[in-house]
């Protein structure tokens, strides 16, 4: 399986189990450390760019979360639907986690970071906190900048200052206006060689907020 940066990845996380999410679309996921009381829903990058739940920027984070006593749900989107179906998939993943865990956070990378912001801001259930890595300002009709104005929970954006792939500048500007947190890293969009650093930053955020 090829991840978003063109390298081979395997879903080899320990203490994990497969799940099938309820809904009209075929959405499958992996729950890591399922016995823990809190959970982070992890949204993968663009499925048409090879993004899956085995992306290293997801698994590094969910492995680190498990080591600190936080469960996670990583999932693959259903059949490509121009962002609309993927948005629904994300809402369903959040709902699935909220039915089973005391508190739920949402994390995503790239396309998944945008969906994390938009879906968490409009979900019918309470989301405790959000962390988005290298999100884009917009996916079709889904506007992450506008969503930040509706998010009432602690939110952290992590972006690479050399990122020329995502339009992150409007998001960072909006984050600063709304009192959320933006962390800059010396990286491009893919954070090559920095997964451990990402995992540390993201895990620390969820430890503090969940």
C-alpha positions as YAML, in Angstrom:
chain: A
units: angstrom
residues:
- id: 1
  name: UNK
  ca: [0.00, 0.00, 0.00]
- id: 2
  name: UNK
  ca: [1.40, 3.41, -0.96]
- id: 3
  name: UNK
  ca: [1.06, 6.38, 1.35]
- id: 4
  name: UNK
  ca: [0.67, 10.08, 0.55]
- id: 5
  name: UNK
  ca: [4.43, 10.54, 0.17]
- id: 6
  name: UNK
  ca: [5.00, 7.57, -2.10]
- id: 7
  name: UNK
  ca: [6.53, 5.15, 0.42]
- id: 8
  name: UNK
  ca: [5.38, 1.69, 1.43]
- id: 9
  name: UNK
  ca: [3.36, 1.48, 4.63]
- id: 10
  name: UNK
  ca: [1.79, -1.40, 6.53]
- id: 11
  name: UNK
  ca: [-0.96, -1.33, 9.14]
- id: 12
  name: UNK
  ca: [1.12, -3.09, 11.79]
- id: 13
  name: UNK
  ca: [0.14, -1.18, 14.93]
- id: 14
  name: UNK
  ca: [-0.01, -3.40, 17.99]
- id: 15
  name: UNK
  ca: [-3.14, -3.67, 20.15]
- id: 16
  name: UNK
  ca: [-5.38, -2.78, 17.22]
- id: 17
  name: UNK
  ca: [-8.58, -4.21, 15.81]
- id: 18
  name: UNK
  ca: [-10.51, -3.65, 12.55]
- id: 19
  name: UNK
  ca: [-13.93, -2.01, 12.50]
- id: 20
  name: UNK
  ca: [-16.61, -1.27, 9.91]
- id: 21
  name: UNK
  ca: [-18.36, 2.06, 10.37]
- id: 22
  name: UNK
  ca: [-22.12, 2.38, 10.05]
- id: 23
  name: UNK
  ca: [-23.47, 4.31, 7.09]
- id: 24
  name: UNK
  ca: [-24.40, 4.06, 3.42]
- id: 25
  name: UNK
  ca: [-20.75, 4.03, 2.31]
- id: 26
  name: UNK
  ca: [-18.18, 1.27, 2.76]
- id: 27
  name: UNK
  ca: [-15.89, 2.76, 5.40]
- id: 28
  name: UNK
  ca: [-13.43, 0.61, 7.31]
- id: 29
  name: UNK
  ca: [-11.08, 1.54, 10.08]
- id: 30
  name: UNK
  ca: [-8.58, 0.45, 12.69]
- id: 31
  name: UNK
  ca: [-8.99, 1.09, 16.41]
- id: 32
  name: UNK
  ca: [-5.78, 1.22, 18.43]
- id: 33
  name: UNK
  ca: [-5.80, 0.82, 22.23]
- id: 34
  name: UNK
  ca: [-9.58, 0.28, 22.14]
- id: 35
  name: UNK
  ca: [-9.90, -0.19, 25.91]
- id: 36
  name: UNK
  ca: [-8.89, 3.38, 26.77]
- id: 37
  name: UNK
  ca: [-11.57, 5.91, 27.88]
- id: 38
  name: UNK
  ca: [-10.80, 8.69, 25.38]
- id: 39
  name: UNK
  ca: [-10.32, 8.51, 21.62]
- id: 40
  name: UNK
  ca: [-8.87, 10.50, 18.73]
- id: 41
  name: UNK
  ca: [-10.41, 10.10, 15.27]
- id: 42
  name: UNK
  ca: [-7.58, 10.28, 12.70]
- id: 43
  name: UNK
  ca: [-8.47, 11.40, 9.16]
- id: 44
  name: UNK
  ca: [-6.15, 10.34, 6.30]
- id: 45
  name: UNK
  ca: [-4.89, 12.50, 3.43]
- id: 46
  name: UNK
  ca: [-6.34, 12.65, -0.08]
- id: 47
  name: UNK
  ca: [-7.48, 9.19, -1.22]
- id: 48
  name: UNK
  ca: [-6.75, 9.98, -4.86]
- id: 49
  name: UNK
  ca: [-3.16, 10.79, -3.88]
- id: 50
  name: UNK
  ca: [-2.65, 7.47, -2.14]
- id: 51
  name: UNK
  ca: [-3.86, 8.62, 1.26]
- id: 52
  name: UNK
  ca: [-5.00, 5.82, 3.56]
- id: 53
  name: UNK
  ca: [-5.25, 5.07, 7.25]
- id: 54
  name: UNK
  ca: [-1.73, 3.58, 7.12]
- id: 55
  name: UNK
  ca: [-0.17, 6.96, 6.32]
- id: 56
  name: UNK
  ca: [2.84, 7.39, 8.58]
- id: 57
  name: UNK
  ca: [1.70, 10.82, 9.72]
- id: 58
  name: UNK
  ca: [-1.34, 9.08, 11.16]
- id: 59
  name: UNK
  ca: [0.21, 5.89, 12.54]
- id: 60
  name: UNK
  ca: [3.08, 7.70, 14.24]
- id: 61
  name: UNK
  ca: [0.53, 9.82, 16.08]
- id: 62
  name: UNK
  ca: [-1.83, 6.99, 16.98]
- id: 63
  name: UNK
  ca: [1.04, 4.81, 18.24]
- id: 64
  name: UNK
  ca: [2.21, 7.70, 20.44]
- id: 65
  name: UNK
  ca: [-1.33, 8.28, 21.67]
- id: 66
  name: UNK
  ca: [-1.67, 4.61, 22.63]
- id: 67
  name: UNK
  ca: [1.54, 4.84, 24.64]
- id: 68
  name: UNK
  ca: [-0.03, 7.63, 26.71]
- id: 69
  name: UNK
  ca: [-3.38, 5.90, 27.24]
- id: 70
  name: UNK
  ca: [-5.47, 7.42, 24.44]
- id: 71
  name: UNK
  ca: [-7.35, 5.27, 21.92]
- id: 72
  name: UNK
  ca: [-7.63, 6.16, 18.24]
- id: 73
  name: UNK
  ca: [-9.75, 5.39, 15.21]
- id: 74
  name: UNK
  ca: [-8.03, 5.59, 11.83]
- id: 75
  name: UNK
  ca: [-10.30, 5.04, 8.83]
- id: 76
  name: UNK
  ca: [-10.26, 4.89, 5.06]
- id: 77
  name: UNK
  ca: [-12.78, 6.96, 3.12]
- id: 78
  name: UNK
  ca: [-15.37, 5.25, 0.98]
- id: 79
  name: UNK
  ca: [-15.49, 5.57, -2.80]
- id: 80
  name: UNK
  ca: [-14.26, 8.99, -3.98]
- id: 81
  name: UNK
  ca: [-17.05, 11.58, -3.92]
- id: 82
  name: UNK
  ca: [-15.38, 14.96, -4.50]
- id: 83
  name: UNK
  ca: [-15.09, 15.60, -0.76]
- id: 84
  name: UNK
  ca: [-18.80, 15.32, 0.00]
- id: 85
  name: UNK
  ca: [-18.86, 11.62, 0.79]
- id: 86
  name: UNK
  ca: [-15.55, 11.91, 2.58]
- id: 87
  name: UNK
  ca: [-17.04, 14.61, 4.78]
- id: 88
  name: UNK
  ca: [-19.91, 12.25, 5.62]
- id: 89
  name: UNK
  ca: [-17.41, 9.49, 6.36]
- id: 90
  name: UNK
  ca: [-15.64, 11.78, 8.81]
- id: 91
  name: UNK
  ca: [-18.90, 12.70, 10.55]
- id: 92
  name: UNK
  ca: [-19.76, 9.01, 10.85]
- id: 93
  name: UNK
  ca: [-16.33, 8.24, 12.30]
- id: 94
  name: UNK
  ca: [-16.77, 10.98, 14.91]
- id: 95
  name: UNK
  ca: [-20.24, 9.67, 15.76]
- id: 96
  name: UNK
  ca: [-18.92, 6.10, 16.06]
- id: 97
  name: UNK
  ca: [-16.23, 7.21, 18.51]
- id: 98
  name: UNK
  ca: [-18.60, 9.40, 20.52]
- id: 99
  name: UNK
  ca: [-20.90, 6.42, 21.14]
- id: 100
  name: UNK
  ca: [-18.04, 4.41, 22.64]
- id: 101
  name: UNK
  ca: [-15.71, 6.85, 24.39]
- id: 102
  name: UNK
  ca: [-16.06, 9.47, 27.11]
- id: 103
  name: UNK
  ca: [-14.31, 12.23, 25.16]
- id: 104
  name: UNK
  ca: [-13.36, 12.45, 21.50]
- id: 105
  name: UNK
  ca: [-10.76, 14.52, 19.68]
- id: 106
  name: UNK
  ca: [-10.22, 14.78, 15.93]
- id: 107
  name: UNK
  ca: [-6.91, 14.82, 14.03]
- id: 108
  name: UNK
  ca: [-6.14, 14.87, 10.33]
- id: 109
  name: UNK
  ca: [-3.33, 15.39, 7.85]
- id: 110
  name: UNK
  ca: [-3.60, 17.47, 4.65]
- id: 111
  name: UNK
  ca: [-7.01, 16.70, 3.04]
- id: 112
  name: UNK
  ca: [-7.82, 14.94, 6.32]
- id: 113
  name: UNK
  ca: [-6.85, 18.02, 8.29]
- id: 114
  name: UNK
  ca: [-9.35, 20.10, 6.35]
- id: 115
  name: UNK
  ca: [-12.05, 17.50, 6.90]
- id: 116
  name: UNK
  ca: [-11.18, 17.33, 10.60]
- id: 117
  name: UNK
  ca: [-11.84, 21.06, 10.95]
- id: 118
  name: UNK
  ca: [-15.03, 21.15, 8.87]
- id: 119
  name: UNK
  ca: [-16.59, 17.97, 10.25]
- id: 120
  name: UNK
  ca: [-15.70, 18.62, 13.88]
- id: 121
  name: UNK
  ca: [-17.15, 22.10, 13.60]
- id: 122
  name: UNK
  ca: [-20.49, 20.79, 12.34]
- id: 123
  name: UNK
  ca: [-20.82, 17.42, 14.08]
- id: 124
  name: UNK
  ca: [-24.00, 16.68, 16.03]
- id: 125
  name: UNK
  ca: [-21.92, 15.38, 18.94]
- id: 126
  name: UNK
  ca: [-19.45, 17.15, 21.19]
- id: 127
  name: UNK
  ca: [-15.83, 17.20, 20.02]
- id: 128
  name: UNK
  ca: [-13.36, 17.95, 22.81]
- id: 129
  name: UNK
  ca: [-10.48, 19.23, 20.66]
- id: 130
  name: UNK
  ca: [-9.07, 19.31, 17.12]
- id: 131
  name: UNK
  ca: [-5.55, 19.13, 15.70]
- id: 132
  name: UNK
  ca: [-4.99, 19.59, 11.97]
- id: 133
  name: UNK
  ca: [-1.64, 18.97, 10.29]
- id: 134
  name: UNK
  ca: [-1.05, 20.88, 7.02]
- id: 135
  name: UNK
  ca: [-4.74, 21.50, 6.29]
- id: 136
  name: UNK
  ca: [-5.89, 23.20, 3.09]
- id: 137
  name: UNK
  ca: [-8.20, 26.19, 3.31]
- id: 138
  name: UNK
  ca: [-10.87, 24.62, 1.13]
- id: 139
  name: UNK
  ca: [-11.99, 21.35, -0.45]
- id: 140
  name: UNK
  ca: [-14.62, 22.20, -3.04]
- id: 141
  name: UNK
  ca: [-17.55, 23.57, -1.05]
- id: 142
  name: UNK
  ca: [-15.99, 22.66, 2.31]
- id: 143
  name: UNK
  ca: [-14.48, 25.79, 3.82]
- id: 144
  name: UNK
  ca: [-12.05, 25.19, 6.69]
- id: 145
  name: UNK
  ca: [-11.53, 28.91, 7.29]
- id: 146
  name: UNK
  ca: [-15.25, 29.46, 7.84]
- id: 147
  name: UNK
  ca: [-15.41, 26.33, 10.01]
- id: 148
  name: UNK
  ca: [-12.86, 27.80, 12.39]
- id: 149
  name: UNK
  ca: [-15.40, 30.49, 13.22]
- id: 150
  name: UNK
  ca: [-17.85, 27.86, 14.46]
- id: 151
  name: UNK
  ca: [-15.42, 25.66, 16.38]
- id: 152
  name: UNK
  ca: [-15.85, 26.12, 20.11]
- id: 153
  name: UNK
  ca: [-13.25, 23.63, 21.33]
- id: 154
  name: UNK
  ca: [-9.44, 23.95, 21.64]
- id: 155
  name: UNK
  ca: [-7.91, 23.75, 18.17]
- id: 156
  name: UNK
  ca: [-4.30, 23.44, 17.06]
- id: 157
  name: UNK
  ca: [-2.98, 23.87, 13.52]
- id: 158
  name: UNK
  ca: [0.50, 22.60, 12.61]
- id: 159
  name: UNK
  ca: [1.92, 23.77, 9.29]
- id: 160
  name: UNK
  ca: [5.22, 23.72, 7.42]
- id: 161
  name: UNK
  ca: [6.61, 27.11, 6.52]
- id: 162
  name: UNK
  ca: [7.94, 25.65, 3.23]
- id: 163
  name: UNK
  ca: [4.59, 24.09, 2.32]
- id: 164
  name: UNK
  ca: [3.71, 25.04, -1.25]
- id: 165
  name: UNK
  ca: [1.05, 22.32, -1.64]
- id: 166
  name: UNK
  ca: [-1.68, 23.44, 0.75]
- id: 167
  name: UNK
  ca: [-3.17, 26.92, 0.98]
- id: 168
  name: UNK
  ca: [-2.52, 27.21, 4.71]
- id: 169
  name: UNK
  ca: [-2.06, 30.97, 5.07]
- id: 170
  name: UNK
  ca: [-5.80, 31.85, 5.37]
- id: 171
  name: UNK
  ca: [-6.20, 29.14, 8.01]
- id: 172
  name: UNK
  ca: [-3.31, 30.42, 10.11]
- id: 173
  name: UNK
  ca: [-4.64, 33.97, 9.83]
- id: 174
  name: UNK
  ca: [-8.08, 32.83, 10.99]
- id: 175
  name: UNK
  ca: [-6.59, 30.76, 13.82]
- id: 176
  name: UNK
  ca: [-4.78, 33.81, 15.12]
- id: 177
  name: UNK
  ca: [-8.00, 35.85, 14.95]
- id: 178
  name: UNK
  ca: [-10.03, 33.26, 16.86]
- id: 179
  name: UNK
  ca: [-7.52, 32.60, 19.64]
- id: 180
  name: UNK
  ca: [-6.68, 29.04, 18.63]
- id: 181
  name: UNK
  ca: [-3.09, 27.80, 18.29]
- id: 182
  name: UNK
  ca: [-0.87, 27.66, 15.19]
- id: 183
  name: UNK
  ca: [2.52, 25.92, 15.32]
- id: 184
  name: UNK
  ca: [5.03, 26.48, 12.54]
- id: 185
  name: UNK
  ca: [7.58, 23.82, 11.64]
- id: 186
  name: UNK
  ca: [10.55, 24.01, 9.32]
- id: 187
  name: UNK
  ca: [9.07, 21.60, 6.80]
- id: 188
  name: UNK
  ca: [7.30, 21.19, 3.49]
- id: 189
  name: UNK
  ca: [3.84, 19.71, 3.13]
- id: 190
  name: UNK
  ca: [4.96, 16.14, 3.76]
- id: 191
  name: UNK
  ca: [7.10, 16.65, 6.89]
- id: 192
  name: UNK
  ca: [9.67, 14.16, 5.61]
- id: 193
  name: UNK
  ca: [11.82, 12.79, 8.43]
- id: 194
  name: UNK
  ca: [9.77, 14.60, 11.07]
- id: 195
  name: UNK
  ca: [7.11, 12.07, 12.01]
- id: 196
  name: UNK
  ca: [8.49, 11.65, 15.52]
- id: 197
  name: UNK
  ca: [8.39, 15.40, 16.07]
- id: 198
  name: UNK
  ca: [4.84, 15.56, 14.72]
- id: 199
  name: UNK
  ca: [3.75, 12.69, 16.93]
- id: 200
  name: UNK
  ca: [5.20, 14.41, 20.00]
- id: 201
  name: UNK
  ca: [3.48, 17.73, 19.29]
- id: 202
  name: UNK
  ca: [0.12, 16.21, 18.44]
- id: 203
  name: UNK
  ca: [0.15, 13.79, 21.35]
- id: 204
  name: UNK
  ca: [1.05, 16.53, 23.82]
- id: 205
  name: UNK
  ca: [-1.90, 18.58, 22.58]
- id: 206
  name: UNK
  ca: [-4.37, 15.73, 23.03]
- id: 207
  name: UNK
  ca: [-2.92, 14.80, 26.43]
- id: 208
  name: UNK
  ca: [-3.59, 18.34, 27.58]
- id: 209
  name: UNK
  ca: [-7.05, 18.74, 26.03]
- id: 210
  name: UNK
  ca: [-8.75, 15.33, 26.16]
...
